[in-house]
Amino acid sequence: MFPIRFVSPLIAVGLAGYYFLPETTGNILALTRRLEAHVPIVWDTHQKIANEVEQLKKDTVKEVEQLSDKLGITKK
């Protein structure tokens, strides 16, 4: 229960920021990336997490495609 209460507002703010203030949100993210570059441990950890998330996305898409093929569901 605790992670949901902690993470949900952060996700909501992030999504709202992209929707309502895309340029400001982009500037904040660019500043964060520049600051991360000065701290190698943070940068390396961020890159590892980003790579793991990207691999998870690819694996999920692959699994969904295989499942849809087995069920006979076609893309439109």
mmCIF file of the N, C-alpha and C atoms, coordinates in Angstrom:
data_MODEL
# 
_entry.id   MODEL 
# 
loop_
_atom_site.group_PDB 
_atom_site.id 
_atom_site.type_symbol 
_atom_site.label_atom_id 
_atom_site.label_alt_id 
_atom_site.label_comp_id 
_atom_site.label_asym_id 
_atom_site.label_entity_id 
_atom_site.label_seq_id 
_atom_site.pdbx_PDB_ins_code 
_atom_site.Cartn_x 
_atom_site.Cartn_y 
_atom_site.Cartn_z 
_atom_site.occupancy 
_atom_site.B_iso_or_equiv 
_atom_site.pdbx_formal_charge 
_atom_site.auth_seq_id 
_atom_site.auth_comp_id 
_atom_site.auth_asym_id 
_atom_site.auth_atom_id 
_atom_site.pdbx_PDB_model_num 
ATOM 1   N N  . MET A 1 1  ? 0.814  -1.192  0.000   1.00 0.00 ? 1  MET A N  1 
ATOM 2   C CA . MET A 1 1  ? 0.000  0.000   0.000   1.00 0.00 ? 1  MET A CA 1 
ATOM 3   C C  . MET A 1 1  ? 0.855  1.253   0.000   1.00 0.00 ? 1  MET A C  1 
ATOM 4   N N  . PHE A 1 2  ? 1.933  1.241   0.777   1.00 0.00 ? 2  PHE A N  1 
ATOM 5   C CA . PHE A 1 2  ? 2.777  2.427   0.876   1.00 0.00 ? 2  PHE A CA 1 
ATOM 6   C C  . PHE A 1 2  ? 3.361  2.856   -0.470  1.00 0.00 ? 2  PHE A C  1 
ATOM 7   N N  . PRO A 1 3  ? 3.942  1.931   -1.276  1.00 0.00 ? 3  PRO A N  1 
ATOM 8   C CA . PRO A 1 3  ? 4.513  2.394   -2.545  1.00 0.00 ? 3  PRO A CA 1 
ATOM 9   C C  . PRO A 1 3  ? 3.488  3.072   -3.450  1.00 0.00 ? 3  PRO A C  1 
ATOM 10  N N  . ILE A 1 4  ? 2.252  2.597   -3.433  1.00 0.00 ? 4  ILE A N  1 
ATOM 11  C CA . ILE A 1 4  ? 1.226  3.210   -4.277  1.00 0.00 ? 4  ILE A CA 1 
ATOM 12  C C  . ILE A 1 4  ? 0.952  4.638   -3.816  1.00 0.00 ? 4  ILE A C  1 
ATOM 13  N N  . ARG A 1 5  ? 0.851  4.831   -2.513  1.00 0.00 ? 5  ARG A N  1 
ATOM 14  C CA . ARG A 1 5  ? 0.587  6.172   -1.984  1.00 0.00 ? 5  ARG A CA 1 
ATOM 15  C C  . ARG A 1 5  ? 1.747  7.114   -2.242  1.00 0.00 ? 5  ARG A C  1 
ATOM 16  N N  . PHE A 1 6  ? 2.940  6.577   -2.325  1.00 0.00 ? 6  PHE A N  1 
ATOM 17  C CA . PHE A 1 6  ? 4.115  7.406   -2.546  1.00 0.00 ? 6  PHE A CA 1 
ATOM 18  C C  . PHE A 1 6  ? 4.328  7.689   -4.036  1.00 0.00 ? 6  PHE A C  1 
ATOM 19  N N  . VAL A 1 7  ? 4.143  6.700   -4.870  1.00 0.00 ? 7  VAL A N  1 
ATOM 20  C CA . VAL A 1 7  ? 4.480  6.810   -6.279  1.00 0.00 ? 7  VAL A CA 1 
ATOM 21  C C  . VAL A 1 7  ? 3.360  7.463   -7.100  1.00 0.00 ? 7  VAL A C  1 
ATOM 22  N N  . SER A 1 8  ? 2.116  7.231   -6.746  1.00 0.00 ? 8  SER A N  1 
ATOM 23  C CA . SER A 1 8  ? 0.992  7.752   -7.528  1.00 0.00 ? 8  SER A CA 1 
ATOM 24  C C  . SER A 1 8  ? 1.024  9.268   -7.715  1.00 0.00 ? 8  SER A C  1 
ATOM 25  N N  . PRO A 1 9  ? 1.238  10.054  -6.670  1.00 0.00 ? 9  PRO A N  1 
ATOM 26  C CA . PRO A 1 9  ? 1.290  11.507  -6.880  1.00 0.00 ? 9  PRO A CA 1 
ATOM 27  C C  . PRO A 1 9  ? 2.456  11.934  -7.771  1.00 0.00 ? 9  PRO A C  1 
ATOM 28  N N  . LEU A 1 10 ? 3.594  11.254  -7.656  1.00 0.00 ? 10 LEU A N  1 
ATOM 29  C CA . LEU A 1 10 ? 4.737  11.595  -8.496  1.00 0.00 ? 10 LEU A CA 1 
ATOM 30  C C  . LEU A 1 10 ? 4.431  11.338  -9.972  1.00 0.00 ? 10 LEU A C  1 
ATOM 31  N N  . ILE A 1 11 ? 3.790  10.225  -10.239 1.00 0.00 ? 11 ILE A N  1 
ATOM 32  C CA . ILE A 1 11 ? 3.423  9.901   -11.614 1.00 0.00 ? 11 ILE A CA 1 
ATOM 33  C C  . ILE A 1 11 ? 2.396  10.899  -12.137 1.00 0.00 ? 11 ILE A C  1 
ATOM 34  N N  . ALA A 1 12 ? 1.408  11.232  -11.321 1.00 0.00 ? 12 ALA A N  1 
ATOM 35  C CA . ALA A 1 12 ? 0.375  12.187  -11.734 1.00 0.00 ? 12 ALA A CA 1 
ATOM 36  C C  . ALA A 1 12 ? 0.983  13.550  -12.044 1.00 0.00 ? 12 ALA A C  1 
ATOM 37  N N  . VAL A 1 13 ? 1.894  14.010  -11.199 1.00 0.00 ? 13 VAL A N  1 
ATOM 38  C CA . VAL A 1 13 ? 2.537  15.308  -11.439 1.00 0.00 ? 13 VAL A CA 1 
ATOM 39  C C  . VAL A 1 13 ? 3.383  15.258  -12.705 1.00 0.00 ? 13 VAL A C  1 
ATOM 40  N N  . GLY A 1 14 ? 4.102  14.168  -12.895 1.00 0.00 ? 14 GLY A N  1 
ATOM 41  C CA . GLY A 1 14 ? 4.918  14.040  -14.103 1.00 0.00 ? 14 GLY A CA 1 
ATOM 42  C C  . GLY A 1 14 ? 4.087  14.058  -15.376 1.00 0.00 ? 14 GLY A C  1 
ATOM 43  N N  . LEU A 1 15 ? 3.002  13.308  -15.386 1.00 0.00 ? 15 LEU A N  1 
ATOM 44  C CA . LEU A 1 15 ? 2.141  13.276  -16.565 1.00 0.00 ? 15 LEU A CA 1 
ATOM 45  C C  . LEU A 1 15 ? 1.457  14.620  -16.795 1.00 0.00 ? 15 LEU A C  1 
ATOM 46  N N  . ALA A 1 16 ? 0.999  15.248  -15.714 1.00 0.00 ? 16 ALA A N  1 
ATOM 47  C CA . ALA A 1 16 ? 0.362  16.564  -15.851 1.00 0.00 ? 16 ALA A CA 1 
ATOM 48  C C  . ALA A 1 16 ? 1.368  17.588  -16.354 1.00 0.00 ? 16 ALA A C  1 
ATOM 49  N N  . GLY A 1 17 ? 2.595  17.489  -15.882 1.00 0.00 ? 17 GLY A N  1 
ATOM 50  C CA . GLY A 1 17 ? 3.625  18.411  -16.348 1.00 0.00 ? 17 GLY A CA 1 
ATOM 51  C C  . GLY A 1 17 ? 3.866  18.287  -17.836 1.00 0.00 ? 17 GLY A C  1 
ATOM 52  N N  . TYR A 1 18 ? 3.947  17.052  -18.318 1.00 0.00 ? 18 TYR A N  1 
ATOM 53  C CA . TYR A 1 18 ? 4.128  16.850  -19.752 1.00 0.00 ? 18 TYR A CA 1 
ATOM 54  C C  . TYR A 1 18 ? 2.942  17.385  -20.549 1.00 0.00 ? 18 TYR A C  1 
ATOM 55  N N  . TYR A 1 19 ? 1.762  17.240  -20.017 1.00 0.00 ? 19 TYR A N  1 
ATOM 56  C CA . TYR A 1 19 ? 0.565  17.637  -20.747 1.00 0.00 ? 19 TYR A CA 1 
ATOM 57  C C  . TYR A 1 19 ? 0.358  19.146  -20.716 1.00 0.00 ? 19 TYR A C  1 
ATOM 58  N N  . PHE A 1 20 ? 0.432  19.746  -19.529 1.00 0.00 ? 20 PHE A N  1 
ATOM 59  C CA . PHE A 1 20 ? 0.095  21.157  -19.385 1.00 0.00 ? 20 PHE A CA 1 
ATOM 60  C C  . PHE A 1 20 ? 1.282  22.091  -19.599 1.00 0.00 ? 20 PHE A C  1 
ATOM 61  N N  . LEU A 1 21 ? 2.482  21.665  -19.250 1.00 0.00 ? 21 LEU A N  1 
ATOM 62  C CA . LEU A 1 21 ? 3.676  22.510  -19.373 1.00 0.00 ? 21 LEU A CA 1 
ATOM 63  C C  . LEU A 1 21 ? 4.819  21.724  -20.016 1.00 0.00 ? 21 LEU A C  1 
ATOM 64  N N  . PRO A 1 22 ? 4.681  21.345  -21.276 1.00 0.00 ? 22 PRO A N  1 
ATOM 65  C CA . PRO A 1 22 ? 5.687  20.470  -21.881 1.00 0.00 ? 22 PRO A CA 1 
ATOM 66  C C  . PRO A 1 22 ? 7.070  21.118  -21.985 1.00 0.00 ? 22 PRO A C  1 
ATOM 67  N N  . GLU A 1 23 ? 7.128  22.400  -22.294 1.00 0.00 ? 23 GLU A N  1 
ATOM 68  C CA . GLU A 1 23 ? 8.430  23.050  -22.438 1.00 0.00 ? 23 GLU A CA 1 
ATOM 69  C C  . GLU A 1 23 ? 9.134  23.184  -21.082 1.00 0.00 ? 23 GLU A C  1 
ATOM 70  N N  . THR A 1 24 ? 8.389  23.568  -20.069 1.00 0.00 ? 24 THR A N  1 
ATOM 71  C CA . THR A 1 24 ? 8.962  23.692  -18.728 1.00 0.00 ? 24 THR A CA 1 
ATOM 72  C C  . THR A 1 24 ? 9.426  22.335  -18.215 1.00 0.00 ? 24 THR A C  1 
ATOM 73  N N  . THR A 1 25 ? 8.621  21.315  -18.419 1.00 0.00 ? 25 THR A N  1 
ATOM 74  C CA . THR A 1 25 ? 8.993  19.975  -17.986 1.00 0.00 ? 25 THR A CA 1 
ATOM 75  C C  . THR A 1 25 ? 10.248 19.509  -18.713 1.00 0.00 ? 25 THR A C  1 
ATOM 76  N N  . GLY A 1 26 ? 10.336 19.787  -19.998 1.00 0.00 ? 26 GLY A N  1 
ATOM 77  C CA . GLY A 1 26 ? 11.532 19.432  -20.765 1.00 0.00 ? 26 GLY A CA 1 
ATOM 78  C C  . GLY A 1 26 ? 12.768 20.144  -20.251 1.00 0.00 ? 26 GLY A C  1 
ATOM 79  N N  . ASN A 1 27 ? 12.615 21.425  -19.879 1.00 0.00 ? 27 ASN A N  1 
ATOM 80  C CA . ASN A 1 27 ? 13.748 22.169  -19.335 1.00 0.00 ? 27 ASN A CA 1 
ATOM 81  C C  . ASN A 1 27 ? 14.200 21.600  -17.997 1.00 0.00 ? 27 ASN A C  1 
ATOM 82  N N  . ILE A 1 28 ? 13.255 21.232  -17.170 1.00 0.00 ? 28 ILE A N  1 
ATOM 83  C CA . ILE A 1 28 ? 13.600 20.646  -15.869 1.00 0.00 ? 28 ILE A CA 1 
ATOM 84  C C  . ILE A 1 28 ? 14.322 19.316  -16.059 1.00 0.00 ? 28 ILE A C  1 
ATOM 85  N N  . LEU A 1 29 ? 13.841 18.508  -16.981 1.00 0.00 ? 29 LEU A N  1 
ATOM 86  C CA . LEU A 1 29 ? 14.505 17.225  -17.242 1.00 0.00 ? 29 LEU A CA 1 
ATOM 87  C C  . LEU A 1 29 ? 15.905 17.428  -17.802 1.00 0.00 ? 29 LEU A C  1 
ATOM 88  N N  . ALA A 1 30 ? 16.080 18.415  -18.680 1.00 0.00 ? 30 ALA A N  1 
ATOM 89  C CA . ALA A 1 30 ? 17.412 18.700  -19.226 1.00 0.00 ? 30 ALA A CA 1 
ATOM 90  C C  . ALA A 1 30 ? 18.364 19.148  -18.122 1.00 0.00 ? 30 ALA A C  1 
ATOM 91  N N  . LEU A 1 31 ? 17.886 19.987  -17.218 1.00 0.00 ? 31 LEU A N  1 
ATOM 92  C CA . LEU A 1 31 ? 18.708 20.426  -16.090 1.00 0.00 ? 31 LEU A CA 1 
ATOM 93  C C  . LEU A 1 31 ? 19.067 19.240  -15.205 1.00 0.00 ? 31 LEU A C  1 
ATOM 94  N N  . THR A 1 32 ? 18.113 18.364  -14.958 1.00 0.00 ? 32 THR A N  1 
ATOM 95  C CA . THR A 1 32 ? 18.370 17.183  -14.138 1.00 0.00 ? 32 THR A CA 1 
ATOM 96  C C  . THR A 1 32 ? 19.431 16.303  -14.782 1.00 0.00 ? 32 THR A C  1 
ATOM 97  N N  . ARG A 1 33 ? 19.362 16.123  -16.085 1.00 0.00 ? 33 ARG A N  1 
ATOM 98  C CA . ARG A 1 33 ? 20.362 15.299  -16.779 1.00 0.00 ? 33 ARG A CA 1 
ATOM 99  C C  . ARG A 1 33 ? 21.749 15.925  -16.680 1.00 0.00 ? 33 ARG A C  1 
ATOM 100 N N  . ARG A 1 34 ? 21.833 17.263  -16.823 1.00 0.00 ? 34 ARG A N  1 
ATOM 101 C CA . ARG A 1 34 ? 23.134 17.931  -16.704 1.00 0.00 ? 34 ARG A CA 1 
ATOM 102 C C  . ARG A 1 34 ? 23.699 17.760  -15.297 1.00 0.00 ? 34 ARG A C  1 
ATOM 103 N N  . LEU A 1 35 ? 22.844 17.865  -14.284 1.00 0.00 ? 35 LEU A N  1 
ATOM 104 C CA . LEU A 1 35 ? 23.310 17.692  -12.909 1.00 0.00 ? 35 LEU A CA 1 
ATOM 105 C C  . LEU A 1 35 ? 23.723 16.256  -12.645 1.00 0.00 ? 35 LEU A C  1 
ATOM 106 N N  . GLU A 1 36 ? 22.998 15.305  -13.222 1.00 0.00 ? 36 GLU A N  1 
ATOM 107 C CA . GLU A 1 36 ? 23.353 13.891  -13.060 1.00 0.00 ? 36 GLU A CA 1 
ATOM 108 C C  . GLU A 1 36 ? 24.719 13.598  -13.659 1.00 0.00 ? 36 GLU A C  1 
ATOM 109 N N  . ALA A 1 37 ? 25.053 14.278  -14.741 1.00 0.00 ? 37 ALA A N  1 
ATOM 110 C CA . ALA A 1 37 ? 26.327 14.030  -15.413 1.00 0.00 ? 37 ALA A CA 1 
ATOM 111 C C  . ALA A 1 37 ? 27.515 14.370  -14.512 1.00 0.00 ? 37 ALA A C  1 
ATOM 112 N N  . HIS A 1 38 ? 27.313 15.235  -13.531 1.00 0.00 ? 38 HIS A N  1 
ATOM 113 C CA . HIS A 1 38 ? 28.396 15.610  -12.617 1.00 0.00 ? 38 HIS A CA 1 
ATOM 114 C C  . HIS A 1 38 ? 28.603 14.580  -11.506 1.00 0.00 ? 38 HIS A C  1 
ATOM 115 N N  . VAL A 1 39 ? 27.667 13.669  -11.344 1.00 0.00 ? 39 VAL A N  1 
ATOM 116 C CA . VAL A 1 39 ? 27.772 12.643  -10.297 1.00 0.00 ? 39 VAL A CA 1 
ATOM 117 C C  . VAL A 1 39 ? 27.737 11.274  -10.988 1.00 0.00 ? 39 VAL A C  1 
ATOM 118 N N  . PRO A 1 40 ? 28.903 10.685  -11.219 1.00 0.00 ? 40 PRO A N  1 
ATOM 119 C CA . PRO A 1 40 ? 28.974 9.443   -11.999 1.00 0.00 ? 40 PRO A CA 1 
ATOM 120 C C  . PRO A 1 40 ? 28.129 8.297   -11.441 1.00 0.00 ? 40 PRO A C  1 
ATOM 121 N N  . ILE A 1 41 ? 28.035 8.172   -10.137 1.00 0.00 ? 41 ILE A N  1 
ATOM 122 C CA . ILE A 1 41 ? 27.267 7.065   -9.562  1.00 0.00 ? 41 ILE A CA 1 
ATOM 123 C C  . ILE A 1 41 ? 25.792 7.209   -9.921  1.00 0.00 ? 41 ILE A C  1 
ATOM 124 N N  . VAL A 1 42 ? 25.278 8.411   -9.821  1.00 0.00 ? 42 VAL A N  1 
ATOM 125 C CA . VAL A 1 42 ? 23.871 8.654   -10.157 1.00 0.00 ? 42 VAL A CA 1 
ATOM 126 C C  . VAL A 1 42 ? 23.654 8.429   -11.650 1.00 0.00 ? 42 VAL A C  1 
ATOM 127 N N  . TRP A 1 43 ? 24.576 8.918   -12.471 1.00 0.00 ? 43 TRP A N  1 
ATOM 128 C CA . TRP A 1 43 ? 24.456 8.767   -13.920 1.00 0.00 ? 43 TRP A CA 1 
ATOM 129 C C  . TRP A 1 43 ? 24.451 7.290   -14.317 1.00 0.00 ? 43 TRP A C  1 
ATOM 130 N N  . ASP A 1 44 ? 25.389 6.523   -13.745 1.00 0.00 ? 44 ASP A N  1 
ATOM 131 C CA . ASP A 1 44 ? 25.471 5.094   -14.067 1.00 0.00 ? 44 ASP A CA 1 
ATOM 132 C C  . ASP A 1 44 ? 24.209 4.356   -13.640 1.00 0.00 ? 44 ASP A C  1 
ATOM 133 N N  . THR A 1 45 ? 23.723 4.674   -12.450 1.00 0.00 ? 45 THR A N  1 
ATOM 134 C CA . THR A 1 45 ? 22.507 4.026   -11.965 1.00 0.00 ? 45 THR A CA 1 
ATOM 135 C C  . THR A 1 45 ? 21.325 4.367   -12.850 1.00 0.00 ? 45 THR A C  1 
ATOM 136 N N  . HIS A 1 46 ? 21.213 5.629   -13.248 1.00 0.00 ? 46 HIS A N  1 
ATOM 137 C CA . HIS A 1 46 ? 20.121 6.050   -14.125 1.00 0.00 ? 46 HIS A CA 1 
ATOM 138 C C  . HIS A 1 46 ? 20.188 5.312   -15.465 1.00 0.00 ? 46 HIS A C  1 
ATOM 139 N N  . GLN A 1 47 ? 21.392 5.187   -16.010 1.00 0.00 ? 47 GLN A N  1 
ATOM 140 C CA . GLN A 1 47 ? 21.539 4.488   -17.283 1.00 0.00 ? 47 GLN A CA 1 
ATOM 141 C C  . GLN A 1 47 ? 21.180 3.010   -17.168 1.00 0.00 ? 47 GLN A C  1 
ATOM 142 N N  . LYS A 1 48 ? 21.567 2.382   -16.064 1.00 0.00 ? 48 LYS A N  1 
ATOM 143 C CA . LYS A 1 48 ? 21.224 0.966   -15.852 1.00 0.00 ? 48 LYS A CA 1 
ATOM 144 C C  . LYS A 1 48 ? 19.716 0.778   -15.765 1.00 0.00 ? 48 LYS A C  1 
ATOM 145 N N  . ILE A 1 49 ? 19.068 1.655   -15.009 1.00 0.00 ? 49 ILE A N  1 
ATOM 146 C CA . ILE A 1 49 ? 17.614 1.565   -14.870 1.00 0.00 ? 49 ILE A CA 1 
ATOM 147 C C  . ILE A 1 49 ? 16.939 1.812   -16.212 1.00 0.00 ? 49 ILE A C  1 
ATOM 148 N N  . ALA A 1 50 ? 17.405 2.814   -16.948 1.00 0.00 ? 50 ALA A N  1 
ATOM 149 C CA . ALA A 1 50 ? 16.816 3.120   -18.259 1.00 0.00 ? 50 ALA A CA 1 
ATOM 150 C C  . ALA A 1 50 ? 16.973 1.932   -19.208 1.00 0.00 ? 50 ALA A C  1 
ATOM 151 N N  . ASN A 1 51 ? 18.127 1.287   -19.191 1.00 0.00 ? 51 ASN A N  1 
ATOM 152 C CA . ASN A 1 51 ? 18.351 0.121   -20.053 1.00 0.00 ? 51 ASN A CA 1 
ATOM 153 C C  . ASN A 1 51 ? 17.446 -1.048  -19.652 1.00 0.00 ? 51 ASN A C  1 
ATOM 154 N N  . GLU A 1 52 ? 17.283 -1.253  -18.351 1.00 0.00 ? 52 GLU A N  1 
ATOM 155 C CA . GLU A 1 52 ? 16.417 -2.333  -17.884 1.00 0.00 ? 52 GLU A CA 1 
ATOM 156 C C  . GLU A 1 52 ? 14.960 -2.071  -18.261 1.00 0.00 ? 52 GLU A C  1 
ATOM 157 N N  . VAL A 1 53 ? 14.525 -0.837  -18.147 1.00 0.00 ? 53 VAL A N  1 
ATOM 158 C CA . VAL A 1 53 ? 13.148 -0.491  -18.512 1.00 0.00 ? 53 VAL A CA 1 
ATOM 159 C C  . VAL A 1 53 ? 12.940 -0.685  -20.011 1.00 0.00 ? 53 VAL A C  1 
ATOM 160 N N  . GLU A 1 54 ? 13.908 -0.271  -20.813 1.00 0.00 ? 54 GLU A N  1 
ATOM 161 C CA . GLU A 1 54 ? 13.796 -0.439  -22.264 1.00 0.00 ? 54 GLU A CA 1 
ATOM 162 C C  . GLU A 1 54 ? 13.723 -1.923  -22.629 1.00 0.00 ? 54 GLU A C  1 
ATOM 163 N N  . GLN A 1 55 ? 14.548 -2.746  -21.994 1.00 0.00 ? 55 GLN A N  1 
ATOM 164 C CA . GLN A 1 55 ? 14.506 -4.187  -22.252 1.00 0.00 ? 55 GLN A CA 1 
ATOM 165 C C  . GLN A 1 55 ? 13.173 -4.780  -21.813 1.00 0.00 ? 55 GLN A C  1 
ATOM 166 N N  . LEU A 1 56 ? 12.646 -4.315  -20.693 1.00 0.00 ? 56 LEU A N  1 
ATOM 167 C CA . LEU A 1 56 ? 11.344 -4.788  -20.212 1.00 0.00 ? 56 LEU A CA 1 
ATOM 168 C C  . LEU A 1 56 ? 10.241 -4.428  -21.207 1.00 0.00 ? 56 LEU A C  1 
ATOM 169 N N  . LYS A 1 57 ? 10.310 -3.225  -21.768 1.00 0.00 ? 57 LYS A N  1 
ATOM 170 C CA . LYS A 1 57 ? 9.330  -2.825  -22.785 1.00 0.00 ? 57 LYS A CA 1 
ATOM 171 C C  . LYS A 1 57 ? 9.389  -3.758  -23.992 1.00 0.00 ? 57 LYS A C  1 
ATOM 172 N N  . LYS A 1 58 ? 10.603 -4.030  -24.466 1.00 0.00 ? 58 LYS A N  1 
ATOM 173 C CA . LYS A 1 58 ? 10.766 -4.904  -25.635 1.00 0.00 ? 58 LYS A CA 1 
ATOM 174 C C  . LYS A 1 58 ? 10.236 -6.307  -25.344 1.00 0.00 ? 58 LYS A C  1 
ATOM 175 N N  . ASP A 1 59 ? 10.571 -6.841  -24.167 1.00 0.00 ? 59 ASP A N  1 
ATOM 176 C CA . ASP A 1 59 ? 10.113 -8.176  -23.799 1.00 0.00 ? 59 ASP A CA 1 
ATOM 177 C C  . ASP A 1 59 ? 8.590  -8.225  -23.685 1.00 0.00 ? 59 ASP A C  1 
ATOM 178 N N  . THR A 1 60 ? 8.001  -7.167  -23.132 1.00 0.00 ? 60 THR A N  1 
ATOM 179 C CA . THR A 1 60 ? 6.547  -7.122  -22.976 1.00 0.00 ? 60 THR A CA 1 
ATOM 180 C C  . THR A 1 60 ? 5.856  -7.083  -24.334 1.00 0.00 ? 60 THR A C  1 
ATOM 181 N N  . VAL A 1 61 ? 6.367  -6.267  -25.237 1.00 0.00 ? 61 VAL A N  1 
ATOM 182 C CA . VAL A 1 61 ? 5.777  -6.193  -26.580 1.00 0.00 ? 61 VAL A CA 1 
ATOM 183 C C  . VAL A 1 61 ? 5.879  -7.547  -27.274 1.00 0.00 ? 61 VAL A C  1 
ATOM 184 N N  . LYS A 1 62 ? 7.018  -8.198  -27.120 1.00 0.00 ? 62 LYS A N  1 
ATOM 185 C CA . LYS A 1 62 ? 7.216  -9.513  -27.736 1.00 0.00 ? 62 LYS A CA 1 
ATOM 186 C C  . LYS A 1 62 ? 6.224  -10.532 -27.175 1.00 0.00 ? 62 LYS A C  1 
ATOM 187 N N  . GLU A 1 63 ? 6.045  -10.525 -25.856 1.00 0.00 ? 63 GLU A N  1 
ATOM 188 C CA . GLU A 1 63 ? 5.110  -11.460 -25.223 1.00 0.00 ? 63 GLU A CA 1 
ATOM 189 C C  . GLU A 1 63 ? 3.670  -11.187 -25.661 1.00 0.00 ? 63 GLU A C  1 
ATOM 190 N N  . VAL A 1 64 ? 3.300  -9.924  -25.748 1.00 0.00 ? 64 VAL A N  1 
ATOM 191 C CA . VAL A 1 64 ? 1.938  -9.572  -26.172 1.00 0.00 ? 64 VAL A CA 1 
ATOM 192 C C  . VAL A 1 64 ? 1.705  -10.003 -27.614 1.00 0.00 ? 64 VAL A C  1 
ATOM 193 N N  . GLU A 1 65 ? 2.689  -9.805  -28.471 1.00 0.00 ? 65 GLU A N  1 
ATOM 194 C CA . GLU A 1 65 ? 2.558  -10.235 -29.861 1.00 0.00 ? 65 GLU A CA 1 
ATOM 195 C C  . GLU A 1 65 ? 2.402  -11.750 -29.955 1.00 0.00 ? 65 GLU A C  1 
ATOM 196 N N  . GLN A 1 66 ? 3.190  -12.488 -29.169 1.00 0.00 ? 66 GLN A N  1 
ATOM 197 C CA . GLN A 1 66 ? 3.083  -13.945 -29.187 1.00 0.00 ? 66 GLN A CA 1 
ATOM 198 C C  . GLN A 1 66 ? 1.722  -14.403 -28.673 1.00 0.00 ? 66 GLN A C  1 
ATOM 199 N N  . LEU A 1 67 ? 1.247  -13.772 -27.620 1.00 0.00 ? 67 LEU A N  1 
ATOM 200 C CA . LEU A 1 67 ? -0.054 -14.128 -27.069 1.00 0.00 ? 67 LEU A CA 1 
ATOM 201 C C  . LEU A 1 67 ? -1.173 -13.795 -28.040 1.00 0.00 ? 67 LEU A C  1 
ATOM 202 N N  . SER A 1 68 ? -1.087 -12.632 -28.688 1.00 0.00 ? 68 SER A N  1 
ATOM 203 C CA . SER A 1 68 ? -2.139 -12.268 -29.641 1.00 0.00 ? 68 SER A CA 1 
ATOM 204 C C  . SER A 1 68 ? -2.134 -13.205 -30.845 1.00 0.00 ? 68 SER A C  1 
ATOM 205 N N  . ASP A 1 69 ? -0.952 -13.683 -31.242 1.00 0.00 ? 69 ASP A N  1 
ATOM 206 C CA . ASP A 1 69 ? -0.886 -14.661 -32.342 1.00 0.00 ? 69 ASP A CA 1 
ATOM 207 C C  . ASP A 1 69 ? -1.542 -15.970 -31.927 1.00 0.00 ? 69 ASP A C  1 
ATOM 208 N N  . LYS A 1 70 ? -1.307 -16.394 -30.692 1.00 0.00 ? 70 LYS A N  1 
ATOM 209 C CA . LYS A 1 70 ? -1.911 -17.640 -30.213 1.00 0.00 ? 70 LYS A CA 1 
ATOM 210 C C  . LYS A 1 70 ? -3.437 -17.519 -30.113 1.00 0.00 ? 70 LYS A C  1 
ATOM 211 N N  . LEU A 1 71 ? -3.913 -16.351 -29.738 1.00 0.00 ? 71 LEU A N  1 
ATOM 212 C CA . LEU A 1 71 ? -5.351 -16.139 -29.590 1.00 0.00 ? 71 LEU A CA 1 
ATOM 213 C C  . LEU A 1 71 ? -6.037 -15.751 -30.910 1.00 0.00 ? 71 LEU A C  1 
ATOM 214 N N  . GLY A 1 72 ? -5.229 -15.489 -31.927 1.00 0.00 ? 72 GLY A N  1 
ATOM 215 C CA . GLY A 1 72 ? -5.794 -15.135 -33.227 1.00 0.00 ? 72 GLY A CA 1 
ATOM 216 C C  . GLY A 1 72 ? -6.255 -13.682 -33.308 1.00 0.00 ? 72 GLY A C  1 
ATOM 217 N N  . ILE A 1 73 ? -5.688 -12.840 -32.469 1.00 0.00 ? 73 ILE A N  1 
ATOM 218 C CA . ILE A 1 73 ? -6.035 -11.426 -32.487 1.00 0.00 ? 73 ILE A CA 1 
ATOM 219 C C  . ILE A 1 73 ? -5.089 -10.733 -33.478 1.00 0.00 ? 73 ILE A C  1 
ATOM 220 N N  . THR A 1 74 ? -5.650 -9.945  -34.378 1.00 0.00 ? 74 THR A N  1 
ATOM 221 C CA . THR A 1 74 ? -4.839 -9.255  -35.362 1.00 0.00 ? 74 THR A CA 1 
ATOM 222 C C  . THR A 1 74 ? -4.803 -7.774  -35.058 1.00 0.00 ? 74 THR A C  1 
ATOM 223 N N  . LYS A 1 75 ? -3.715 -7.133  -35.499 1.00 0.00 ? 75 LYS A N  1 
ATOM 224 C CA . LYS A 1 75 ? -3.592 -5.685  -35.347 1.00 0.00 ? 75 LYS A CA 1 
ATOM 225 C C  . LYS A 1 75 ? -4.402 -4.994  -36.428 1.00 0.00 ? 75 LYS A C  1 
ATOM 226 N N  . LYS A 1 76 ? -4.881 -3.822  -36.087 1.00 0.00 ? 76 LYS A N  1 
ATOM 227 C CA . LYS A 1 76 ? -5.638 -3.050  -37.086 1.00 0.00 ? 76 LYS A CA 1 
ATOM 228 C C  . LYS A 1 76 ? -4.740 -2.058  -37.757 1.00 0.00 ? 76 LYS A C  1 
# 
